Amino acid sequence: GEDVEQSLFLSVREGDSSVINCTYTDSSSTYLYWYKQEPGAGLQLLTYIFSNMDMKQDQRLTVLLNKKDKHLSLRIADTQTGDSAIYFCAETTGNEKLTFGTGTRLTIIP
Amino acid sequence: DAGVIQSPRHEVTEMGQEVTLRCKPISGHDYLFWYRQTMMRGLELLIYFNNNVPIDDSGMPEDRFSAKMPNASFSTLKIQPSEPRDSAVYFCASSFDRGTLMYEQYFGPGTRLTVT
């Protein structure tokens, strides 16, 4: 079945860029997503990318997709304390069911 | 819209008791998902519905778990009898078919269940 892997933890200094990585196994993925979970809250969609794109930029967020290597990354520029959260990568093969990764806990160092 | 509503937000119960978690999806959404989140296992999909009909319940741990969706605006997840290993945060999420293959799931705030 599908598998989505992420590293569990990332620490970044305030003002630096954060890069969160994700690998997936299903080559028929159509959309890939990044969700953010703040403490005590549910997940919230941050951004997404269609599989025929290799990059998407949205303000401080840059998503890179390497379909050949099945690798997805999320770059957050000028990381702020409010970016502290757990970030989940997710993929779908064109239906309503998402497969989520393990989540990466981003900690900001002042 | 108020978003996905879940109740209760916190539930503490003793082993063996029945627990019922409730969810109200966003109006107009035709998909409803139940997830469980733990430190050990991460985020697990338990079951999901389309137009009130269960589509995939392969993630339901065992017969102690059951879920219903009697109408488009209400769903329940029941655990009977509850066990300490059921302690987790349970999320409900809803989405709708945009016709573009892109599905955004809207999550509720979760119910933190503690079984002692």
Chai-1 contact restraints between the chains, C-beta under 6 A:
chainA,res_idxA,chainB,res_idxB,connection_type,confidence,min_distance_angstrom,max_distance_angstrom,comment,restraint_id
A,T30,B,L101,contact,1.0,0.0,6.0,A-B,restraint_1
A,Y31,B,M102,contact,1.0,0.0,6.0,A-B,restraint_2
A,A41,B,P109,contact,1.0,0.0,6.0,A-B,restraint_3
A,G42,B,F91,contact,1.0,0.0,6.0,A-B,restraint_4
A,G42,B,F107,contact,1.0,0.0,6.0,A-B,restraint_5
A,G42,B,G108,contact,1.0,0.0,6.0,A-B,restraint_6
A,G42,B,P109,contact,1.0,0.0,6.0,A-B,restraint_7
A,G42,B,G110,contact,1.0,0.0,6.0,A-B,restraint_8
A,L43,B,F107,contact,1.0,0.0,6.0,A-B,restraint_9
A,L45,B,E104,contact,1.0,0.0,6.0,A-B,restraint_10
A,G94,B,L101,contact,1.0,0.0,6.0,A-B,restraint_11
A,E96,B,Y31,contact,1.0,0.0,6.0,A-B,restraint_12
A,E96,B,Y103,contact,1.0,0.0,6.0,A-B,restraint_13
A,F100,B,L43,contact,1.0,0.0,6.0,A-B,restraint_14
A,T102,B,G42,contact,1.0,0.0,6.0,A-B,restraint_15
